[in-house]
């Protein structure tokens, strides 16, 4: 009888509705993390803090967060 193969875990969060974040600086130099659909976001003192927020909000998916080269504005 063959041995069972290990199962590769599939991310429980996937698909078009999954959160994706853009991180960048606004005009005042604050760091901004914005969910691309406008459902979440925030202002942060450092890039590290914004990145930490976005990574946690996306269940640590490396493809879900990108750093913007252009200015990013948080609209409330």
KANORJO-V987672 format. One record per residue. N is the residue number from 1. RES is the residue in three letters. PSI is psi in whole degrees, 0 to 359 (NA if undefined). OMEGA is omega in whole degrees, 0 to 359 (none if undefined). BURIAL is + if it has 24 or more other ideal C-beta (glycine too) atoms within 12 Angstrom, else -. Layout:
((N;RES;PSI;OMEGA;BURIAL) (N;RES;PSI;OMEGA;BURIAL))
//
This chain:
((1;UNK;127;182;-) (2;UNK;150;178;-) (3;UNK;143;178;-) (4;UNK;143;178;-) (5;UNK;147;175;-) (6;UNK;144;180;-) (7;UNK;132;175;-) (8;UNK;122;181;-) (9;UNK;141;177;-) (10;UNK;138;180;-) (11;UNK;127;179;-) (12;UNK;345;180;-) (13;UNK;104;177;-) (14;UNK;162;180;-) (15;UNK;180;186;-) (16;UNK;342;182;-) (17;UNK;2;182;-) (18;UNK;144;181;-) (19;UNK;138;174;+) (20;UNK;137;185;+) (21;UNK;149;172;+) (22;UNK;134;179;+) (23;UNK;137;178;+) (24;UNK;181;179;+) (25;UNK;145;176;+) (26;UNK;185;183;+) (27;UNK;340;179;-) (28;UNK;0;179;-) (29;UNK;3;176;-) (30;UNK;149;176;-) (31;UNK;138;184;+) (32;UNK;137;170;+) (33;UNK;124;183;+) (34;UNK;130;173;+) (35;UNK;135;190;+) (36;UNK;339;178;+) (37;UNK;3;177;-) (38;UNK;15;183;-) (39;UNK;345;183;-) (40;UNK;162;177;-) (41;UNK;175;179;+) (42;UNK;169;176;+) (43;UNK;141;185;+) (44;UNK;153;179;+) (45;UNK;328;184;-) (46;UNK;161;175;-) (47;UNK;321;179;-) (48;UNK;317;181;-) (49;UNK;317;178;-) (50;UNK;318;180;+) (51;UNK;318;178;+) (52;UNK;314;178;-) (53;UNK;310;183;+) (54;UNK;319;180;+) (55;UNK;317;177;+) (56;UNK;318;183;-) (57;UNK;340;181;+) (58;UNK;19;178;+) (59;UNK;38;175;-) (60;UNK;31;176;-) (61;UNK;118;185;-) (62;UNK;335;182;-) (63;UNK;359;188;-) (64;UNK;356;182;+) (65;UNK;133;175;+) (66;UNK;150;178;-) (67;UNK;126;181;-) (68;UNK;142;175;-) (69;UNK;334;182;-) (70;UNK;172;179;-) (71;UNK;143;179;-) (72;UNK;132;180;+) (73;UNK;137;175;-) (74;UNK;120;180;+) (75;UNK;126;182;-) (76;UNK;NA;none;-))
//
